[in-house]
Each structure stands twice: as C-alpha cells, then as structure tokens.
Amino acid sequence: MDKLNAMAIFVRVVERGSFSAVARELQTSQPTISKVLRALETELGGKLISRSTRQLSLTDEGQRYYSECRQILAAVDSAEHSFHSGREAVAGNLKIGSSVSFGRLQIAPRLPAFLKKHPQVQVDLQLSDQNQDLVSEGLDVTFRIGELNDSGLIARRIGTTHRVTVAAPDYLAQHGRPQTPQELSEHNCLQFNLLNSQNLWVYEREAQRHEVRIKGNAQSNNSEAIREMVLGGLGIALSPVWLFSEDLKAGRVTAILLEYSAQSLPIHAVSPANRRQSARVKAFVDYMSQALEEAPELKPIK
C-alpha cells in the first residue's frame, strides 16, 4: 500500500466529509476510496472513521491520526515546493484578503511577527465581508470560513472555526437559559446572514444530530456587529469561539448548550488556480496554519 497516498486520501475524506466527493475529485469510484481507507485502518489496527448514513465522524484515534497526517503532508508539500522554487526569496508584495472580523482579530495581530521574520515582504491586507474575487481584486491569497463553493480555486485547509452559543448574563436572567437546541426556537436569536444556513443551527450530541430553525429581530453581515448586539443583551448568537474568547473570560457573555457540539466551519487559504504560488504566499500560509493550530481561541470550548 502507498501509505502517503492513503494518508492524503484519508485527509481529503475528513475535510470533504464525503467518500463520493473525494472520488469525484480524484476521478475514481467511491468503492475504491473506501477500499483505501479500509486497508489503512487494517494496517493501523483500528478504526479511523465512524460511518453512518448521514455523516462521517472521526474516532478519537482518527482525530489524532488526522492531525499527524496533515503535518506530514504539509512537510512533504513544503519539501517539494522548496525543491521547485530553488532559492526563490520570500520577498515582494503580498495582497491578502479576508472577512473583516477574521482579518482584524486573527490576521492583523500576527503580521508583525511574520514581517519581522520576512522583512522583504510588503503586505496589503484587504478586508471585506463580501465574497472577494481573487482575480479581479488581484489577491494572492484569501482566507475563507465555511464550505467552499468555487471548485476552480486552489484551497488548503489551515484550521477550524469552532463555534459556541452565547448570550449576555442579563439576557439569560430575563428570558431564561435554554437547556436544549430545540428551546432556542423560543428565544431571540441573532443571525449572521452571510452563511447559507443562517437560520438553521446544527448541533450534535452522542452521535445524534439536532437541527433547529431559529428566529430573531436582528441580523447582520458582520460578526462583530453580532457581538455588540449580544453584549447589549439583545439575544443569543451562534458565533466563532475566537470572536467571544475575551468576553467569555471576562464574564461579559455566558456559553450555553455546552453539552451539545455546535457545527464547526473549516478555514481555508485560497489562491487563484491559474497562478503559481510564490514563496511569499507559501510562507504566509504556512505561518498562519501553524499560528492557528497553536491559538487557544481556535480550540473548542470544553
């Protein structure tokens, strides 16, 4: 068995969430993908993925193996890039795109350390809560949260946005604390309307999926505006942990429904497919991937 190829297929299955999607990408059959994964599990001596009719989920061993595989594949990719790029310097203009909140809270604070390491790079950070067009806006790389719709791009998953359900203590004191996702339908829920599933909040508990249609009297296309509404006691939000990490520590908001795992969202670094990735783009994506993996605010709340 080609172990490296099997590891790459395993990582793809985890990140796509579907055997059939990976089969389409690799122009092969779903049984072939399943066979590779079964052979990998046999060689390892344990289950990596729990299969159900609705979704795939990693076992504890599978989660650890997935993390290790990502690091190994990234190292191989880095070695190949180093070979092909020769002595290409990490230098020049680097135009980065991102949503406003993620760019302000997760990218901008990390730029000083990156630029100190690579002083010949000049960064142009473009923030927008609209879907940025890499080609027309001249972006070298953009960071997107959520499932990707455009398959004509080069995408590398560099992290996960874990989400938490939050409300201000004043709101909970006045309206009560929901104990199950279904009880959210009786509350004022604040919608981030750039997500396709803005009014459908999804949770999981003990391998059982819980969906609830929420409603509320306010919504926004900016996550920091949602944060301000929550802090003002207007309602409940399902938001990234990194957006409320400091508020949670300070007690300005309360995390609720912690017995249920809220649906997480992938973070991708996306580049134009028709443009060779420069050394500076590769260096920055590698840097952000490592930084996000180490960031405590990118971890799920226990």
N, C-alpha and C positions, 0 to 999 in steps of 0.2 A: 504493500500500500504506500502511495505517495503521501507521507504524513503531512508535509507542508501544504499540499493541495487540499487534503482533508480538513486541516485546520482552517484554511481560507474559506472553504465551503461552509464549515460549521459557523464561523463568524458571520458570514453572509446570511445564513438562515436565521441566526439570532437577530440581526439588525433589520432584516426584511420582515421577519415574523411569519414567514411562509415558505414551505418547500417549493411550491409551484412558482412563486415569484423568482426564486433563485434559479430554478430550472429554465424559466424563460430567459433570464439574463444570460445564462451560460449556454443557451440553445441546446438543451438536453432534456431528458424526461424527468418527471418527478420521482419515479421509482429509482432512477439512477442516483439522484441526490439522497434519497432515503437509504439506499444501499451503502453509500459512502459513510453516512452518519452512523449506521448500524455497525459497520466494520470498525469505525473509530471507537465507538463505545465498547465493542468486544475487545479491542486491543488494550483499551484503558482499564477494562474490567469494571465498568459501572455506567449508570445512566447519566447522560448529559442533559437531555431534554425530556420533559413530560409532555406527551402528546394528548390532545383532546380534540373533539370535533370542532371546537370554536377557536382555540388559540394554542400557541405553544408557550411553555414556560420552562425556565431553567431550573434544574435541581441545584442544591447548594454546591455540589461538586461542579456542576456545569457552569455556574456563575464564576467560580474561581478559575476554572479552565478557560472560560471566555476571556477574562481579564488578562491571563497569561498569554493566550493566543494573540490578542490584539497587540500586546507589547512585542511579541516575537515577529509578527508580520510587519509591524511598523519598523522594526530594526532591519528586516530584510529589505523593505522598501527604501529605507534610508541608505542602506549599503549600495543598492542598485543605482539610486539617484546620485550618490557620491561618485560612483564609477563613471556614469554617463556625463555628469556635469563637469568632471575633471576638477580643475582648480577654479571654477567659477566663483567669484567673490559674492558674499552676501552684501549687496550694495545696490543703491538706486532708489527710485520712487516706488512706494508700496501703497496702493489705494485699496482700502479695506471698507467693506460695507457691513452694516449690522442694523438690527432694530434699535430704537432709541435707548430703551432701558438696559438691554443686554450690553450694548456698546458703552454706555455711560458707567455701568456698575461692574462689568466683568472684563471689558477690553481696555478701556482708557486707563484704569489704575495699573494695568500690567505693562503698559507701553514704556514707562521709564526704564524698567529693568531690561526689557528687550532691546531698547535703543542704546542702553549703556553697553550691552554685550555686542551690538552690531552698530557702531557709530556711523557707518557709511550709508545707512538706510534712512530715507526720509518718508515719514508716514502721513497719509491723508486719510483720516477716519471720517467716513460719510455715514450719518445715521438717519434712518427713515423707518417709519412703521408701515410703509407700503412695500410691496414685493419689488425689490430692486432688480433691474435688468443689468446683468453684469457687462454685456457687450456695449449697449448704448451709453451706459454710465461710466464705461472704462474701468470697471473694478477688476482688480487682480484676484481678489477672494472676498467672499461674503459669508457671514455666519447666519445660519437659519435654524430656527427652533420649530420642531414639528415635522410631520411627514413631508417628503419632497414630492412635488407634482411633475417637475420638469426632468425627464429622464435623459435629456440631451446635455447634461452637465456632469462634470467630474466632482463627485461628492465623497468626502471622507468623514465618517462619524467620529467625533472627537470627545463626546461626552453625553450626559443625560441630564435633562432638567427634571428633577423630582419635584412634585407639586404637593402642596399642603392646603387644607381647608382652614381658613382663618376668619376671625371676627373680633371686633373690639370687645373688651370686657363689658362696657356699657350696653352694647347691643345685646349681648347674651343675658345680662341681668334683666333687661326689659322684655326680651322676647323668648327667653329660654334657650337651652343648649340642645341641638338635635343629637339624638343618640344613634340614628341610622341614616344612610343616604336618602331613604325614602322620605324622611321627615324634612329634608331640605325643600321639598315642594311647598311646605307651609311657611317658608321664610323668604325674606327679600334677598335674592341672590344677584350679585353684580357680575355682569358678563363682559369678558374680554372678546370683542367682536371681530378680531382678526382670525380667530380659529374657526375652522369649518364646523366644528361641533360645539359652538359656543354655549348653546342651551342644553346640551346633553353632557352631564358629568358622569364619569365612569369610575367605579371603584372595584376592588377585588378583596375578598376575604375567604381564606381557607379554600382557594381554587374556585370560588363561586363569584361570578361577575354580577355587579349591581349597577344598574343604569337608572338615572333619574332626570326627568325633564324639569329644569329649573326656570323660574321667572323672577323678575325684579323690576324696579322702577328706574334703573340707571345702567348704562353700559358705556364702554369707551374702547377706542382702538389703541390706547396707550396703557401699559400695565402700571406705570407709576401713578397715573390718574386713578386707576382702580385702587391702588394702595391708599391714596389720600381719602377716597370715599370710605374705605374700611376703617381707617384711623379716626374718621369723623363719626363712626358709629352708624353708617347708613345701612350696612348689610354684611352678607357673607360672601367671600370670594374663594375660588379655587385658583391658586397662583403658585408661581415658582418659589421654592424654598429660599433661593438666593435673593428674591425680592423682599422677603419679610424676615430674613435671618436676624438682623439687628433689632427689629421690633419685637420678635419673639423673645430674644434675650432680655430686653428691657421691660417686658410685660405689657407693652402697648397693644399687643394683639394676643389672642389665645388660639392655639392649634386645637381643632376639634376633629372628631371621627378618626382618631389615630389608630383605632382597631381595624380600619379599612385602608388599603393601599390605593391611593389615587393614581389614575393613569399617568404615567410619565411620558415625556416627549424627548425625542432624540435631538442632539445638537450636531449639525453638520457644518464643515467648512466646504464651501462650494466654489469651484473655479470654472471658467469657460472651457468647453471641450475642445475648441479649436486653437487653444493657446498652450504652448509648452510651459509647464510650471517652472518658474525661475527659482534660483537658490534662495532668494529672499522670501518668496511665498512659502516654500517648503520649510524654511527655518521658522517662520512665524507660526505656521500651522502646527509644527512640532512643539513649539514653545507653548502655544495655547492649549494643546492637548494635554501636555504634562501639567500645566498650571491648573487646569480644570479638574484633572484627576486628583490633585492634592488639595483642592479648595474645600474646606469644611462646609461652606454654604451650598456646595453641589452634592452633598450627601443627603440621603433620605432621613427624615426625622423618625427616630425610634420611639 
